[in-house]
Amino acid sequence: MRDTSRVDEQSAVAVFDNFVNGRLDKGAWTHEAHLITCWVALRDRSPAEALTFLRDAIQTHNCGISIRNSDIGGYHETLTVYYVTAVAEAASPTIEALFDVPSCGRDAALGHWSREILFGTKARLGWIEPDIAPLPWDRQFDAALAGTLR
């Protein structure tokens, strides 16, 4: 899934369907696949609904491909909230356009959090505010998403 030049809406929906139905293998569960699942989930859900859906779906998918969800690996709450917000704010009409949005890049979150904070246990298990730079979108939107934390 690293060649993003050939990802259209139909192939994005196929990736999403494979993800939801447990057919997306571990090697295909890339950053791009995460963005695709988020983009498709947001097509018919509000950001808060997409976040709720993706929290459960990612953890379920991880279990199905032998990725253990724990305080040191697997599902990551702060990154999930960040990317759901980034994808929603990008409002990209196409998945190809989304791949070019700076806030959706693989390392974009590291412009807002130090590596130590972002990859620590607290950020993995719950929402942690950025420690380097504020996020580029409306903080109320951000707070609404973070308010849905378990």
C-alpha positions as a Markdown table, in Angstrom:
| # | Residue | x | y | z |
|---|---|---|---|---|
| 1 | Met | 0.0 | 0.0 | 0.0 |
| 2 | Arg | 3.0 | 2.3 | -0.2 |
| 3 | Asp | 2.4 | 3.3 | -3.9 |
| 4 | Thr | -0.2 | 6.0 | -3.4 |
| 5 | Ser | -0.2 | 7.2 | -7.0 |
| 6 | Arg | -2.8 | 4.5 | -7.9 |
| 7 | Val | -5.2 | 4.8 | -5.0 |
| 8 | Asp | -8.6 | 5.8 | -6.2 |
| 9 | Glu | -12.0 | 5.8 | -4.3 |
| 10 | Gln | -12.8 | 2.3 | -5.4 |
| 11 | Ser | -9.5 | 0.9 | -4.2 |
| 12 | Ala | -9.7 | 2.9 | -1.0 |
| 13 | Val | -13.2 | 1.3 | -0.3 |
| 14 | Ala | -11.7 | -2.1 | -1.0 |
| 15 | Val | -8.9 | -1.5 | 1.6 |
| 16 | Phe | -11.5 | -0.3 | 4.1 |
| 17 | Asp | -13.7 | -3.4 | 3.4 |
| 18 | Asn | -10.7 | -5.7 | 3.8 |
| 19 | Phe | -9.8 | -3.9 | 7.1 |
| 20 | Val | -13.4 | -4.1 | 8.5 |
| 21 | Asn | -13.8 | -7.8 | 7.4 |
| 22 | Gly | -10.4 | -9.0 | 8.8 |
| 23 | Arg | -8.8 | -9.5 | 5.3 |
| 24 | Leu | -6.2 | -6.8 | 5.4 |
| 25 | Asp | -2.9 | -8.6 | 6.2 |
| 26 | Lys | -0.3 | -7.2 | 8.5 |
| 27 | Gly | 2.0 | -6.2 | 5.7 |
| 28 | Ala | -0.8 | -4.0 | 4.2 |
| 29 | Trp | -1.6 | -2.3 | 7.5 |
| 30 | Thr | 0.6 | 0.7 | 6.7 |
| 31 | His | 0.3 | 4.4 | 7.5 |
| 32 | Glu | -1.4 | 4.8 | 4.1 |
| 33 | Ala | -3.9 | 2.1 | 5.0 |
| 34 | His | -4.6 | 3.8 | 8.3 |
| 35 | Leu | -5.3 | 7.1 | 6.4 |
| 36 | Ile | -7.5 | 5.3 | 4.0 |
| 37 | Thr | -9.6 | 3.6 | 6.7 |
| 38 | Cys | -10.0 | 7.0 | 8.4 |
| 39 | Trp | -10.9 | 8.8 | 5.2 |
| 40 | Val | -13.6 | 6.2 | 4.3 |
| 41 | Ala | -14.9 | 6.0 | 7.8 |
| 42 | Leu | -15.4 | 9.8 | 7.8 |
| 43 | Arg | -17.4 | 9.8 | 4.6 |
| 44 | Asp | -20.6 | 8.8 | 6.4 |
| 45 | Arg | -19.7 | 9.5 | 10.0 |
| 46 | Ser | -19.0 | 12.6 | 12.1 |
| 47 | Pro | -15.5 | 12.8 | 13.4 |
| 48 | Ala | -16.6 | 11.7 | 16.9 |
| 49 | Glu | -18.5 | 8.8 | 15.4 |
| 50 | Ala | -15.5 | 7.8 | 13.2 |
| 51 | Leu | -13.2 | 8.0 | 16.2 |
| 52 | Thr | -15.5 | 5.7 | 18.2 |
| 53 | Phe | -15.8 | 3.3 | 15.2 |
| 54 | Leu | -12.0 | 3.3 | 14.5 |
| 55 | Arg | -11.0 | 2.8 | 18.2 |
| 56 | Asp | -12.8 | -0.5 | 18.2 |
| 57 | Ala | -12.1 | -1.5 | 14.6 |
| 58 | Ile | -8.4 | -0.9 | 14.9 |
| 59 | Gln | -8.1 | -2.9 | 18.1 |
| 60 | Thr | -10.1 | -5.7 | 16.7 |
| 61 | His | -8.1 | -5.7 | 13.5 |
| 62 | Asn | -4.8 | -5.6 | 15.4 |
| 63 | Cys | -5.9 | -8.7 | 17.3 |
| 64 | Gly | -6.7 | -10.5 | 14.0 |
| 65 | Ile | -3.3 | -9.9 | 12.6 |
| 66 | Ser | -1.4 | -10.8 | 15.8 |
| 67 | Ile | -0.6 | -7.2 | 16.9 |
| 68 | Arg | -1.0 | -7.1 | 20.7 |
| 69 | Asn | -2.8 | -4.0 | 22.0 |
| 70 | Ser | -1.0 | -3.0 | 25.1 |
| 71 | Asp | 0.7 | -0.1 | 26.9 |
| 72 | Ile | 3.8 | -0.6 | 24.6 |
| 73 | Gly | 2.3 | -1.6 | 21.3 |
| 74 | Gly | -0.7 | -1.8 | 19.0 |
| 75 | Tyr | -3.6 | 0.7 | 19.3 |
| 76 | His | -2.4 | 4.3 | 20.1 |
| 77 | Glu | -5.1 | 6.7 | 21.3 |
| 78 | Thr | -3.3 | 10.0 | 20.8 |
| 79 | Leu | -2.3 | 9.2 | 17.3 |
| 80 | Thr | -5.8 | 7.9 | 16.4 |
| 81 | Val | -7.4 | 11.1 | 17.7 |
| 82 | Tyr | -4.7 | 13.2 | 15.9 |
| 83 | Tyr | -5.2 | 11.5 | 12.5 |
| 84 | Val | -9.0 | 11.4 | 12.7 |
| 85 | Thr | -8.9 | 15.1 | 13.4 |
| 86 | Ala | -6.2 | 15.7 | 10.6 |
| 87 | Val | -8.2 | 13.7 | 8.0 |
| 88 | Ala | -11.5 | 15.4 | 9.0 |
| 89 | Glu | -9.9 | 18.9 | 8.9 |
| 90 | Ala | -8.2 | 18.2 | 5.5 |
| 91 | Ala | -11.7 | 17.5 | 4.0 |
| 92 | Ser | -9.9 | 16.0 | 1.0 |
| 93 | Pro | -12.3 | 15.2 | -1.9 |
| 94 | Thr | -10.0 | 12.3 | -3.0 |
| 95 | Ile | -7.7 | 9.9 | -1.1 |
| 96 | Glu | -4.9 | 10.9 | -3.4 |
| 97 | Ala | -5.2 | 14.5 | -2.4 |
| 98 | Leu | -5.2 | 13.4 | 1.3 |
| 99 | Phe | -1.8 | 11.8 | 0.9 |
| 100 | Asp | -0.4 | 15.2 | 0.0 |
| 101 | Val | -1.8 | 17.0 | 3.1 |
| 102 | Pro | 1.1 | 17.9 | 5.4 |
| 103 | Ser | -0.8 | 17.2 | 8.6 |
| 104 | Cys | -1.6 | 13.7 | 7.4 |
| 105 | Gly | 2.0 | 12.7 | 6.7 |
| 106 | Arg | 3.6 | 9.8 | 8.5 |
| 107 | Asp | 5.7 | 12.0 | 10.8 |
| 108 | Ala | 3.3 | 14.9 | 11.0 |
| 109 | Ala | 2.5 | 14.3 | 14.7 |
| 110 | Leu | 6.1 | 14.6 | 15.6 |
| 111 | Gly | 5.9 | 18.3 | 14.8 |
| 112 | His | 3.5 | 18.7 | 17.8 |
| 113 | Trp | 4.8 | 16.1 | 20.3 |
| 114 | Ser | 8.3 | 15.0 | 21.3 |
| 115 | Arg | 9.1 | 11.4 | 20.5 |
| 116 | Glu | 9.4 | 10.7 | 24.2 |
| 117 | Ile | 5.9 | 11.9 | 25.0 |
| 118 | Leu | 4.1 | 10.7 | 21.8 |
| 119 | Phe | 5.5 | 7.2 | 22.1 |
| 120 | Gly | 5.1 | 6.9 | 25.8 |
| 121 | Thr | 2.5 | 4.8 | 27.6 |
| 122 | Lys | 0.2 | 7.8 | 28.6 |
| 123 | Ala | -0.1 | 8.9 | 24.9 |
| 124 | Arg | -0.8 | 5.3 | 23.8 |
| 125 | Leu | -3.5 | 4.8 | 26.3 |
| 126 | Gly | -5.2 | 8.2 | 26.3 |
| 127 | Trp | -5.2 | 11.7 | 24.7 |
| 128 | Ile | -2.2 | 13.8 | 25.6 |
| 129 | Glu | -1.9 | 17.4 | 24.7 |
| 130 | Pro | 1.0 | 18.4 | 22.4 |
| 131 | Asp | 4.2 | 19.4 | 24.1 |
| 132 | Ile | 6.1 | 21.0 | 21.2 |
| 133 | Ala | 3.6 | 23.0 | 19.1 |
| 134 | Pro | -0.2 | 23.5 | 19.1 |
| 135 | Leu | -2.3 | 21.7 | 16.6 |
| 136 | Pro | -3.2 | 23.6 | 13.4 |
| 137 | Trp | -6.9 | 23.3 | 13.8 |
| 138 | Asp | -9.7 | 24.5 | 16.0 |
| 139 | Arg | -9.1 | 23.4 | 19.5 |
| 140 | Gln | -12.8 | 23.0 | 20.2 |
| 141 | Phe | -13.0 | 20.4 | 17.6 |
| 142 | Asp | -10.0 | 18.7 | 19.1 |
| 143 | Ala | -11.5 | 18.8 | 22.6 |
| 144 | Ala | -14.8 | 17.4 | 21.4 |
| 145 | Leu | -12.9 | 14.3 | 20.0 |
| 146 | Ala | -10.8 | 14.0 | 23.1 |
| 147 | Gly | -14.0 | 14.2 | 25.2 |
| 148 | Thr | -15.1 | 10.9 | 23.7 |
| 149 | Leu | -12.2 | 9.1 | 25.3 |
| 150 | Arg | -13.1 | 6.0 | 27.3 |
